[in-house]
Amino acid sequence: MLSIKKSDYVVIISGKEKGKKGKVLAVNDKGRRLLVEGMNKVKRHLKPSKQFPEGGIIEKESSIHISNIMLYCKKCNKGVRYRNHIVEKNRKVKLCSKCGESL
């Protein structure tokens, strides 16, 4: 089970998109990969179909391995490690390990 969830804000720490920030759109637990909004764009060639009658080349996001991203803390203004904190009986919250801000 991955610790990063959909709609978390992350920063990319390696690869061609290094240093860029974005929101997580989807998480693939099995492959340990995730889609980040606007990052790792690839071009795909499509044959004409009912959905795309013209066909052509489209640009879409490709997945990024979880080891290449970190959660982003807005207060620290950088990618950070985090710790889990139990707020209520069955509710956990991620906190920045440096400043203690809720992620």
C-alpha positions in Angstrom: 0.0 0.0 0.0 1.4 3.4 -1.0 1.6 6.3 1.4 0.9 8.9 -1.3 -2.8 9.3 -2.2 -4.8 10.9 -5.0 -4.9 14.8 -4.8 -1.7 15.0 -2.7 0.7 17.8 -3.8 4.2 16.4 -4.8 7.5 17.6 -6.2 9.5 15.5 -8.7 13.1 14.9 -7.5 14.6 13.2 -10.5 14.3 12.8 -14.2 13.5 15.3 -17.0 10.8 17.1 -14.9 13.1 17.5 -11.8 12.0 20.3 -9.5 8.5 20.7 -10.8 5.4 20.5 -8.6 2.0 19.1 -9.3 -1.1 17.3 -8.0 -1.4 13.5 -8.1 -4.2 12.4 -10.5 -4.1 8.6 -10.1 -2.2 6.0 -8.2 -1.3 2.5 -9.3 -0.5 0.4 -6.1 0.6 -2.7 -8.0 3.3 -1.0 -10.1 4.1 1.7 -7.5 3.6 4.4 -10.1 1.5 7.5 -10.2 0.2 10.2 -12.6 1.1 13.8 -11.8 -0.9 16.6 -13.4 1.0 18.1 -16.4 4.2 16.1 -15.8 6.0 13.5 -17.9 4.1 14.2 -21.1 4.3 11.7 -24.0 2.9 11.7 -27.5 0.7 8.9 -28.6 -0.4 8.2 -32.2 -4.0 7.2 -32.6 -5.8 5.4 -35.4 -9.2 6.8 -36.4 -12.0 5.4 -34.2 -15.5 6.4 -33.1 -14.0 8.4 -30.2 -11.4 10.1 -32.3 -12.7 10.1 -35.9 -9.7 12.1 -37.2 -7.1 10.0 -35.3 -3.8 11.9 -35.0 -1.2 12.6 -32.3 -2.3 13.4 -28.8 -0.2 14.4 -25.8 -1.0 12.9 -22.4 0.6 12.3 -19.0 2.6 9.2 -18.4 3.2 7.5 -15.0 6.2 8.3 -12.7 7.7 5.8 -10.2 7.1 6.6 -6.6 10.8 6.7 -5.8 11.1 9.8 -8.0 8.7 12.0 -6.1 8.4 13.6 -2.6 5.5 15.2 -0.8 5.6 19.0 -1.0 5.3 21.2 2.1 4.0 24.7 1.2 5.4 26.2 4.5 9.0 24.8 3.9 8.6 25.4 0.1 10.3 22.1 -0.8 9.9 18.4 -0.9 10.0 16.8 2.5 9.8 13.6 4.4 6.7 13.2 6.6 5.5 11.4 9.6 2.0 10.0 10.5 0.2 11.5 13.4 -3.0 9.9 14.9 -5.6 12.7 15.5 -8.6 10.7 16.5 -9.3 7.1 17.1 -9.1 5.9 13.5 -7.8 9.0 11.6 -4.2 9.6 10.6 -2.7 12.9 9.3 0.6 13.3 7.5 2.8 16.0 9.0 6.0 17.6 7.7 9.0 16.2 9.6 10.7 19.6 9.7 8.0 22.2 10.5 5.1 20.0 11.7 2.7 21.5 9.1 -0.2 19.2 7.9 0.3 17.9 4.4 
